[in-house]
Amino acid sequence: MAQFDRLPAELRHWLAGAALPWSAQSALQLWRRHLRATRGDVMAARAALDRAEARLLARDAGHIWGPLHPAACPTGPATGAVAPAGPR
């Protein structure tokens, strides 16, 4: 908990609404990387964290909820592929 308390306030705020249970260490590493890439633009860094989390969720959705889950990406998120629509 002490690690979390030492995180920047903007990152703690993002983590409070995150869908995944990020470790303080991995979140901080990604945060710093995106802040450098965006030249300190906090909103852009937060958007990058959102995209990173969405990629992880898409990667894992098929394994957890099955390939027909709307977030599942059967060929991997980097390809831009869209999962097939479920039964109607």
C-alpha positions as CSV (number, residue, x, y, z in Angstrom):
1,M,0.0,0.0,0.0
2,A,2.9,2.3,0.7
3,Q,4.0,1.9,-3.0
4,F,0.6,3.0,-4.1
5,D,0.6,6.0,-1.8
6,R,3.9,7.2,-3.3
7,L,2.5,7.2,-6.9
8,P,1.7,10.5,-8.6
9,A,-1.8,11.7,-7.9
10,E,-2.8,11.5,-11.6
11,L,-1.7,7.9,-11.8
12,R,-3.5,7.0,-8.5
13,H,-6.7,8.5,-9.9
14,W,-6.4,6.5,-13.1
15,L,-5.7,3.3,-11.1
16,A,-8.8,3.9,-9.0
17,G,-11.0,3.4,-12.1
18,A,-8.8,0.8,-13.9
19,A,-10.5,-2.5,-14.9
20,L,-7.3,-4.6,-14.1
21,P,-5.5,-5.0,-10.8
22,W,-2.3,-3.2,-11.8
23,S,0.7,-3.4,-9.5
24,A,2.1,0.0,-8.4
25,Q,5.4,-0.9,-10.0
26,S,4.1,-1.8,-13.4
27,A,1.7,1.1,-13.5
28,L,4.4,3.5,-12.6
29,Q,6.8,2.1,-15.2
30,L,4.1,2.4,-18.0
31,W,3.1,5.9,-16.7
32,R,6.7,7.2,-16.9
33,R,7.2,5.7,-20.4
34,H,4.0,7.4,-21.6
35,L,4.8,10.7,-19.9
36,R,8.2,10.8,-21.7
37,A,6.6,9.9,-25.0
38,T,4.0,12.6,-24.6
39,R,6.5,15.2,-23.3
40,G,4.7,15.4,-20.0
41,D,1.1,15.6,-21.3
42,V,-0.9,14.0,-18.5
43,M,-4.1,13.6,-20.5
44,A,-2.2,11.9,-23.3
45,A,-0.4,9.6,-20.9
46,R,-3.8,8.7,-19.3
47,A,-5.2,8.0,-22.8
48,A,-2.2,5.8,-23.5
49,L,-2.8,3.8,-20.3
50,D,-6.5,3.4,-21.3
51,R,-5.3,2.0,-24.7
52,A,-2.8,-0.3,-23.0
53,E,-5.5,-1.7,-20.6
54,A,-7.9,-2.2,-23.5
55,R,-5.3,-4.2,-25.4
56,L,-4.7,-6.4,-22.3
57,L,-8.4,-6.9,-21.8
58,A,-8.9,-7.8,-25.5
59,R,-6.0,-10.2,-25.3
60,D,-7.4,-12.0,-22.3
61,A,-11.2,-11.8,-23.0
62,G,-11.2,-14.8,-25.3
63,H,-9.4,-17.0,-22.8
64,I,-11.6,-15.9,-19.8
65,W,-15.0,-15.5,-21.3
66,G,-14.7,-17.4,-24.6
67,P,-14.0,-16.3,-28.2
68,L,-17.5,-14.9,-28.8
69,H,-17.2,-12.3,-26.1
70,P,-17.5,-8.8,-27.7
71,A,-14.0,-7.8,-26.3
72,A,-12.3,-11.0,-27.5
73,C,-9.8,-10.6,-30.3
74,P,-9.1,-14.0,-31.7
75,T,-6.0,-13.1,-33.8
76,G,-4.6,-10.6,-31.3
77,P,-5.2,-6.9,-30.7
78,A,-2.2,-5.7,-32.7
79,T,-3.8,-6.9,-36.0
80,G,-6.9,-4.8,-35.6
81,A,-9.1,-7.8,-36.1
82,V,-12.6,-7.8,-34.8
83,A,-14.2,-10.7,-33.0
84,P,-17.1,-12.3,-34.8
85,A,-20.6,-11.3,-33.7
86,G,-22.2,-13.6,-31.2
87,P,-25.4,-15.6,-31.8
88,R,-28.4,-13.5,-32.4
